[in-house]
Amino acid sequence: MTRRVELVEHFEASRARLMSLACRIVGSHHDAEDAVQAAWLHARSADPVQLVNPEGWLTTVTARLCLDQLRARHRRREIPLGGRRHPRRAACGRRGVRPS
């Protein structure tokens, strides 16, 4: 199996965990999807031979992309819709289900 195929398999196996991590950081399912997809684009352009620990690498990249999103929100002084201070508590449940 080629390294590229192994990377795809690692990503697919880690996708749910990465989504969970991203959702907890950014507080929005849509923003979390964006971060995970951006992490995949970074992984696709990386040299698979140099990725010794693909799961760890994907986790690190996803977390950093999420933190970048939060910094961008802060710089733009975004206010969540409805003016809630902590939208992440209600925004990231399973599809269509909000945690109570």
VOBAFI-375938 format. One line per 10 residues: number of its first residue (from 1); their letters; for each residue z, y, x of C-alpha. Coordinates in steps of 0.1 Angstrom, whole numbers, plus 5000, padded with zeros to 4 digits. Example, Ala and Ser with C-alpha at 12.3 -4.5 7.8 and 13.67 -1.06 7.14 Angstrom:
REM VOBAFI-375938
1	AS	5078,4955,5123  5071,4989,5137
REM end
This chain:
REM VOBAFI-375938
1	MTRRVELVEH	5000,5000,5000  4991,5034,5013  5018,5061,5019  5001,5083,4993  5005,5056,4966  5041,5050,4977  5048,5088,4973  5034,5087,4938  5056,5057,4930  5087,5075,4944
11	FEASRARLMS	5079,5106,4924  5074,5087,4891  5106,5067,4897  5125,5100,4904  5110,5121,4877  5138,5117,4852  5165,5124,4878  5146,5155,4890  5142,5168,4854  5179,5163,4848
21	LACRIVGSHH	5187,5182,4880  5163,5210,4874  5174,5213,4838  5210,5217,4848  5201,5243,4873  5177,5265,4854  5190,5258,4819  5156,5255,4802  5135,5224,4796  5103,5242,4802
31	DAEDAVQAAW	5114,5259,4834  5127,5225,4846  5092,5210,4839  5076,5238,4859  5100,5232,4889  5093,5194,4889  5056,5199,4887  5057,5224,4915  5077,5199,4935  5050,5174,4929
41	LHARSADPVQ	5023,5198,4941  5044,5204,4973  5047,5167,4978  5010,5161,4973  5002,5186,5000  5028,5173,5024  5021,5147,5051  5034,5114,5036  5040,5100,5071  5066,5127,5078
51	LVNPEGWLTT	5085,5121,5046  5111,5096,5058  5132,5099,5026  5109,5108,4998  5137,5109,4971  5158,5132,4991  5129,5154,5000  5118,5157,4963  5154,5165,4953  5157,5192,4979
61	VTARLCLDQL	5124,5208,4970  5131,5207,4933  5165,5223,4938  5151,5250,4960  5123,5258,4935  5149,5260,4907  5170,5284,4928  5139,5305,4935  5134,5307,4897  5170,5319,4892
71	RARHRRREIP	5166,5345,4919  5134,5357,4903  5151,5360,4869  5179,5380,4885  5155,5403,4902  5136,5409,4870  5169,5413,4852  5159,5389,4825  5181,5386,4795  5180,5353,4775
81	LGGRRHPRRA	5165,5355,4740  5192,5363,4716  5213,5379,4744  5234,5347,4750  5251,5348,4784  5250,5310,4791  5218,5296,4776  5218,5265,4798  5246,5249,4778  5224,5245,4747
91	ACGRRGVRPS	5189,5246,4761  5185,5213,4780  5191,5184,4758  5167,5155,4753  5135,5165,4736  5144,5181,4704  5181,5173,4707  5206,5199,4717  5239,5189,4733  5269,5199,4713
REM end
